[in-house]
Amino acid sequence: MSGRTIEDLVNEAKMAIEELSVQEAKEEIAGGNSILVDVRDFRERLLQGGIPGAISAPRGMLEWWVDSSSPYYREEFSPEKRYVLYCSLGWRSALATVTMMELGYENVAHLEEGFTGWVDAGETVEEIVSGGKWFNSNQDVITSIGSSKSGIE
């Protein structure tokens, strides 16, 4: 295979962005200076929970939601604010951080160890009780996974 790998892209992104440890992220959250953004899929959030106070912006929609010229722009995003992004392991959030920077967001970082690092550090996890219009509970997600494995769509 010629070209770069996803690991290459993530490593390149990590060299260009600010990475925060769990402790540094906690301090930013406590100081009220940052908006925490969970870029994981809503099913991950329903099954695993999230960091308390984080807003959800799935990786597949992030560009659309943060760009004020997009028809899907969300008011909670503004280049003047500070954002700390996270995903499960820190790979998607590293790429998402670069993307936000490319779209004009200068004050953005990511949680280097991701949600997994947050959980491993024994930090508080908030239960997510709704997946919007697709799922209403984590049991809905589990049921859908079981249905798709059995060939039922």
DRENPA-3360 file (N, C-alpha, C; in nm, 2 decimals, always signed):
BEGIN
1 = MSGRTIED = +0.08/-0.12/+0.00/+0.00/+0.00/+0.00/+0.09/+0.12/+0.00 ~ +0.07/+0.21/-0.10/+0.14/+0.33/-0.10/+0.06/+0.44/-0.03 ~ +0.12/+0.55/+0.01/+0.05/+0.65/+0.08/+0.07/+0.64/+0.23 ~ +0.00/+0.72/+0.30/+0.01/+0.73/+0.44/-0.10/+0.64/+0.51 ~ -0.08/+0.60/+0.63/-0.18/+0.53/+0.71/-0.25/+0.62/+0.80 ~ -0.36/+0.57/+0.86/-0.43/+0.65/+0.95/-0.35/+0.69/+1.07 ~ -0.26/+0.60/+1.11/-0.17/+0.62/+1.22/-0.07/+0.74/+1.18 ~ -0.03/+0.74/+1.06/+0.05/+0.86/+1.01/-0.02/+0.99/+1.03;
9 = LVNEAKMA = -0.15/+0.99/+0.98/-0.23/+1.11/+0.99/-0.25/+1.15/+1.13 ~ -0.28/+1.06/+1.22/-0.30/+1.09/+1.36/-0.17/+1.15/+1.43 ~ -0.06/+1.08/+1.40/+0.07/+1.13/+1.45/+0.10/+1.27/+1.40 ~ +0.08/+1.29/+1.28/+0.10/+1.42/+1.22/+0.01/+1.53/+1.29 ~ -0.11/+1.49/+1.31/-0.21/+1.58/+1.37/-0.16/+1.62/+1.51 ~ -0.12/+1.51/+1.59/-0.08/+1.53/+1.73/+0.05/+1.62/+1.74 ~ +0.13/+1.63/+1.63/+0.24/+1.72/+1.64/+0.20/+1.87/+1.62 ~ +0.08/+1.89/+1.56/+0.03/+2.02/+1.53/-0.07/+2.08/+1.63;
17 = IEELSVQE = -0.11/+2.00/+1.73/-0.21/+2.05/+1.82/-0.17/+2.05/+1.96 ~ -0.25/+2.11/+2.05/-0.23/+2.10/+2.19/-0.30/+1.98/+2.25 ~ -0.22/+1.90/+2.32/-0.28/+1.78/+2.38/-0.28/+1.80/+2.54 ~ -0.39/+1.77/+2.59/-0.41/+1.78/+2.74/-0.42/+1.65/+2.81 ~ -0.35/+1.64/+2.92/-0.37/+1.52/+3.01/-0.50/+1.52/+3.07 ~ -0.54/+1.42/+3.14/-0.67/+1.41/+3.21/-0.67/+1.52/+3.32 ~ -0.56/+1.54/+3.39/-0.55/+1.64/+3.49/-0.56/+1.78/+3.44 ~ -0.50/+1.81/+3.33/-0.51/+1.94/+3.26/-0.65/+1.97/+3.22;
25 = AKEEIAGG = -0.71/+1.87/+3.16/-0.85/+1.88/+3.11/-0.94/+1.91/+3.23 ~ -0.92/+1.84/+3.34/-1.00/+1.86/+3.46/-0.99/+2.00/+3.51 ~ -0.86/+2.05/+3.51/-0.84/+2.19/+3.56/-0.91/+2.29/+3.47 ~ -0.91/+2.27/+3.34/-0.98/+2.36/+3.24/-1.13/+2.35/+3.27 ~ -1.18/+2.23/+3.29/-1.33/+2.22/+3.31/-1.37/+2.29/+3.44 ~ -1.29/+2.27/+3.55/-1.31/+2.33/+3.68/-1.31/+2.48/+3.67 ~ -1.22/+2.53/+3.58/-1.20/+2.68/+3.57/-1.31/+2.74/+3.49 ~ -1.39/+2.66/+3.42/-1.50/+2.71/+3.34/-1.46/+2.78/+3.22;
33 = NSILVDVR = -1.33/+2.76/+3.17/-1.28/+2.84/+3.06/-1.30/+2.76/+2.93 ~ -1.34/+2.64/+2.93/-1.34/+2.56/+2.81/-1.48/+2.49/+2.79 ~ -1.51/+2.46/+2.66/-1.63/+2.39/+2.63/-1.57/+2.25/+2.59 ~ -1.62/+2.15/+2.65/-1.58/+2.01/+2.63/-1.67/+1.95/+2.52 ~ -1.61/+1.89/+2.42/-1.68/+1.84/+2.30/-1.65/+1.69/+2.28 ~ -1.75/+1.61/+2.29/-1.74/+1.47/+2.27/-1.77/+1.44/+2.12 ~ -1.66/+1.39/+2.05/-1.68/+1.37/+1.90/-1.71/+1.22/+1.88 ~ -1.74/+1.14/+1.98/-1.77/+1.00/+1.96/-1.91/+0.99/+1.90;
41 = DFRERLLQ = -1.94/+0.88/+1.84/-2.07/+0.84/+1.79/-2.17/+0.84/+1.90 ~ -2.30/+0.88/+1.88/-2.40/+0.88/+1.98/-2.42/+0.74/+2.04 ~ -2.39/+0.63/+1.97/-2.41/+0.50/+2.03/-2.30/+0.47/+2.13 ~ -2.18/+0.52/+2.11/-2.07/+0.50/+2.21/-2.11/+0.58/+2.33 ~ -2.17/+0.70/+2.32/-2.21/+0.78/+2.43/-2.32/+0.71/+2.51 ~ -2.41/+0.65/+2.44/-2.52/+0.58/+2.51/-2.47/+0.46/+2.59 ~ -2.38/+0.38/+2.53/-2.33/+0.26/+2.59/-2.23/+0.29/+2.70 ~ -2.14/+0.39/+2.68/-2.03/+0.41/+2.78/-2.05/+0.53/+2.87;
49 = GGIPGAIS = -2.14/+0.63/+2.83/-2.15/+0.75/+2.91/-2.05/+0.85/+2.85 ~ -2.04/+0.96/+2.92/-1.96/+1.07/+2.88/-1.90/+1.15/+2.99 ~ -1.81/+1.25/+2.96/-1.76/+1.33/+3.06/-1.87/+1.44/+3.10 ~ -1.90/+1.46/+3.22/-2.00/+1.55/+3.26/-1.99/+1.69/+3.20 ~ -2.10/+1.74/+3.14/-2.10/+1.87/+3.09/-2.05/+1.88/+2.94 ~ -2.01/+1.77/+2.88/-1.96/+1.78/+2.74/-2.08/+1.79/+2.65 ~ -2.06/+1.86/+2.54/-2.16/+1.87/+2.43/-2.12/+1.76/+2.33 ~ -2.22/+1.71/+2.26/-2.19/+1.61/+2.16/-2.19/+1.67/+2.02;
57 = APRGMLEW = -2.08/+1.64/+1.95/-2.07/+1.68/+1.81/-2.00/+1.56/+1.74 ~ -2.07/+1.46/+1.69/-2.02/+1.35/+1.63/-1.92/+1.38/+1.52 ~ -1.81/+1.31/+1.51/-1.70/+1.33/+1.42/-1.75/+1.36/+1.28 ~ -1.85/+1.28/+1.24/-1.90/+1.29/+1.10/-1.98/+1.42/+1.08 ~ -2.02/+1.49/+1.18/-2.09/+1.62/+1.16/-2.01/+1.74/+1.20 ~ -1.90/+1.72/+1.27/-1.82/+1.83/+1.33/-1.80/+1.95/+1.23 ~ -1.75/+1.92/+1.11/-1.72/+2.03/+1.02/-1.84/+2.11/+0.98 ~ -1.95/+2.04/+0.97/-2.08/+2.10/+0.93/-2.13/+2.19/+1.05;
65 = WVDSSSPY = -2.11/+2.15/+1.17/-2.16/+2.22/+1.28/-2.08/+2.34/+1.32 ~ -1.95/+2.33/+1.30/-1.86/+2.44/+1.34/-1.84/+2.55/+1.24 ~ -1.87/+2.53/+1.12/-1.85/+2.63/+1.01/-1.98/+2.72/+1.00 ~ -1.96/+2.84/+1.03/-2.08/+2.94/+1.03/-2.14/+2.95/+0.89 ~ -2.07/+2.91/+0.78/-2.13/+2.92/+0.65/-2.21/+2.80/+0.61 ~ -2.20/+2.70/+0.70/-2.27/+2.57/+0.67/-2.42/+2.58/+0.71 ~ -2.51/+2.52/+0.63/-2.65/+2.52/+0.66/-2.68/+2.44/+0.79 ~ -2.58/+2.37/+0.84/-2.60/+2.29/+0.96/-2.53/+2.35/+1.09;
73 = YREEFSPE = -2.48/+2.47/+1.07/-2.40/+2.54/+1.18/-2.48/+2.54/+1.31 ~ -2.41/+2.52/+1.42/-2.47/+2.52/+1.55/-2.41/+2.64/+1.63 ~ -2.50/+2.71/+1.69/-2.47/+2.83/+1.76/-2.37/+2.81/+1.88 ~ -2.36/+2.69/+1.93/-2.27/+2.67/+2.05/-2.12/+2.67/+2.00 ~ -2.10/+2.68/+1.87/-1.96/+2.69/+1.82/-1.93/+2.83/+1.77 ~ -1.82/+2.88/+1.82/-1.77/+3.01/+1.79/-1.62/+3.01/+1.79 ~ -1.55/+3.06/+1.69/-1.40/+3.06/+1.69/-1.34/+3.14/+1.81 ~ -1.42/+3.22/+1.88/-1.36/+3.30/+1.99/-1.36/+3.22/+2.12;
81 = KRYVLYCS = -1.42/+3.11/+2.12/-1.43/+3.03/+2.25/-1.32/+2.92/+2.25 ~ -1.30/+2.87/+2.37/-1.20/+2.76/+2.39/-1.27/+2.63/+2.39 ~ -1.22/+2.53/+2.31/-1.28/+2.40/+2.30/-1.17/+2.29/+2.34 ~ -1.22/+2.19/+2.41/-1.14/+2.07/+2.43/-1.22/+1.95/+2.38 ~ -1.16/+1.88/+2.28/-1.23/+1.77/+2.22/-1.18/+1.64/+2.27 ~ -1.27/+1.54/+2.27/-1.23/+1.40/+2.31/-1.31/+1.30/+2.23 ~ -1.24/+1.18/+2.22/-1.31/+1.06/+2.16/-1.27/+0.95/+2.25 ~ -1.27/+0.83/+2.20/-1.24/+0.71/+2.29/-1.09/+0.70/+2.33;
89 = LGWRSALA = -1.01/+0.71/+2.23/-0.86/+0.69/+2.25/-0.78/+0.81/+2.21 ~ -0.84/+0.91/+2.16/-0.76/+1.03/+2.12/-0.72/+1.04/+1.97 ~ -0.76/+0.95/+1.89/-0.72/+0.95/+1.75/-0.82/+1.04/+1.67 ~ -0.95/+1.01/+1.69/-1.05/+1.10/+1.62/-1.05/+1.24/+1.66 ~ -1.03/+1.26/+1.79/-1.03/+1.40/+1.85/-0.90/+1.47/+1.80 ~ -0.79/+1.40/+1.78/-0.67/+1.47/+1.72/-0.70/+1.52/+1.58 ~ -0.76/+1.44/+1.50/-0.80/+1.48/+1.36/-0.90/+1.59/+1.37 ~ -1.00/+1.57/+1.46/-1.10/+1.68/+1.47/-1.05/+1.81/+1.51;
97 = TVTMMELG = -0.95/+1.81/+1.60/-0.89/+1.93/+1.65/-0.82/+2.00/+1.53 ~ -0.75/+1.93/+1.45/-0.68/+1.99/+1.33/-0.79/+2.05/+1.24 ~ -0.90/+1.98/+1.22/-1.00/+2.02/+1.13/-1.06/+2.16/+1.18 ~ -1.08/+2.16/+1.31/-1.14/+2.29/+1.37/-1.04/+2.40/+1.35 ~ -0.91/+2.37/+1.37/-0.80/+2.47/+1.34/-0.81/+2.52/+1.20 ~ -0.82/+2.43/+1.11/-0.83/+2.46/+0.96/-0.95/+2.55/+0.93 ~ -1.06/+2.54/+1.01/-1.18/+2.62/+0.99/-1.18/+2.75/+1.07 ~ -1.06/+2.78/+1.13/-1.04/+2.91/+1.19/-1.05/+2.91/+1.34;
105 = YENVAHLE = -1.06/+2.80/+1.41/-1.07/+2.79/+1.55/-0.92/+2.78/+1.60 ~ -0.88/+2.89/+1.67/-0.74/+2.89/+1.72/-0.72/+2.84/+1.86 ~ -0.82/+2.84/+1.94/-0.81/+2.80/+2.08/-0.88/+2.67/+2.10 ~ -0.82/+2.56/+2.05/-0.87/+2.43/+2.06/-0.76/+2.33/+2.09 ~ -0.80/+2.23/+2.17/-0.71/+2.12/+2.22/-0.79/+1.99/+2.22 ~ -0.72/+1.89/+2.26/-0.79/+1.76/+2.27/-0.73/+1.68/+2.39 ~ -0.82/+1.59/+2.44/-0.78/+1.51/+2.55/-0.69/+1.39/+2.50 ~ -0.57/+1.40/+2.53/-0.47/+1.31/+2.47/-0.51/+1.16/+2.49;
113 = EGFTGWVD = -0.55/+1.13/+2.61/-0.58/+0.99/+2.64/-0.72/+0.95/+2.61 ~ -0.80/+1.04/+2.57/-0.94/+1.02/+2.53/-1.03/+0.98/+2.65 ~ -1.15/+0.94/+2.62/-1.24/+0.90/+2.72/-1.19/+0.78/+2.80 ~ -1.12/+0.69/+2.73/-1.07/+0.57/+2.80/-0.97/+0.61/+2.91 ~ -0.89/+0.71/+2.88/-0.79/+0.76/+2.98/-0.87/+0.83/+3.10 ~ -0.98/+0.90/+3.07/-1.06/+0.96/+3.17/-1.12/+0.85/+3.26 ~ -1.17/+0.75/+3.21/-1.23/+0.64/+3.28/-1.12/+0.57/+3.36 ~ -1.01/+0.54/+3.30/-0.90/+0.47/+3.37/-0.84/+0.55/+3.49;
121 = AGETVEEI = -0.85/+0.68/+3.48/-0.81/+0.77/+3.59/-0.91/+0.78/+3.70 ~ -1.02/+0.71/+3.68/-1.12/+0.71/+3.79/-1.21/+0.83/+3.80 ~ -1.21/+0.91/+3.69/-1.29/+1.03/+3.69/-1.44/+1.00/+3.67 ~ -1.52/+1.10/+3.70/-1.67/+1.09/+3.69/-1.71/+1.07/+3.55 ~ -1.81/+0.98/+3.53/-1.87/+0.95/+3.40/-2.02/+0.98/+3.42 ~ -2.07/+1.06/+3.32/-2.22/+1.09/+3.32/-2.29/+0.99/+3.23 ~ -2.40/+0.94/+3.28/-2.48/+0.85/+3.20/-2.55/+0.93/+3.09 ~ -2.55/+0.89/+2.97/-2.62/+0.95/+2.86/-2.75/+0.88/+2.84;
129 = VSGGKWFN = -2.86/+0.95/+2.85/-2.99/+0.88/+2.85/-3.07/+0.89/+2.72 ~ -3.02/+0.96/+2.62/-3.09/+0.96/+2.49/-2.99/+0.98/+2.38 ~ -3.02/+0.91/+2.27/-2.94/+0.92/+2.15/-3.01/+1.00/+2.04 ~ -3.10/+1.10/+2.09/-3.17/+1.18/+1.99/-3.28/+1.10/+1.93 ~ -3.30/+1.12/+1.80/-3.41/+1.06/+1.73/-3.39/+0.91/+1.70 ~ -3.27/+0.86/+1.72/-3.24/+0.72/+1.67/-3.26/+0.62/+1.79 ~ -3.21/+0.65/+1.90/-3.21/+0.56/+2.02/-3.25/+0.64/+2.14 ~ -3.33/+0.57/+2.23/-3.37/+0.64/+2.35/-3.30/+0.59/+2.47;
137 = SNQDVITS = -3.23/+0.48/+2.46/-3.16/+0.42/+2.57/-3.04/+0.34/+2.52 ~ -2.95/+0.30/+2.62/-2.84/+0.21/+2.58/-2.90/+0.07/+2.55 ~ -3.01/+0.04/+2.60/-3.07/-0.09/+2.57/-3.12/-0.09/+2.42 ~ -3.16/+0.02/+2.37/-3.20/+0.03/+2.23/-3.08/+0.00/+2.14 ~ -2.96/+0.05/+2.18/-2.84/+0.03/+2.10/-2.80/-0.12/+2.11 ~ -2.80/-0.18/+2.22/-2.77/-0.32/+2.24/-2.86/-0.40/+2.15 ~ -2.99/-0.37/+2.16/-3.09/-0.45/+2.08/-3.06/-0.43/+1.93 ~ -3.02/-0.31/+1.88/-3.00/-0.29/+1.74/-2.87/-0.37/+1.70;
145 = IGSSKSGI = -2.77/-0.38/+1.79/-2.65/-0.45/+1.75/-2.69/-0.60/+1.74 ~ -2.77/-0.65/+1.83/-2.81/-0.79/+1.83/-2.89/-0.82/+1.70 ~ -2.98/-0.73/+1.66/-3.06/-0.74/+1.54/-2.98/-0.75/+1.42 ~ -2.88/-0.66/+1.41/-2.80/-0.65/+1.29/-2.70/-0.77/+1.28 ~ -2.67/-0.83/+1.39/-2.58/-0.95/+1.39/-2.66/-1.07/+1.34 ~ -2.79/-1.07/+1.37/-2.87/-1.18/+1.33/-2.93/-1.17/+1.19 ~ -2.89/-1.06/+1.12/-2.94/-1.03/+0.98/-3.07/-0.96/+0.97 ~ -3.13/-0.92/+1.09/-3.25/-0.84/+1.09/-3.21/-0.70/+1.08;
153 = E = -3.27/-0.63/+0.98/-3.24/-0.48/+0.96/-3.34/-0.40/+1.02;
% end
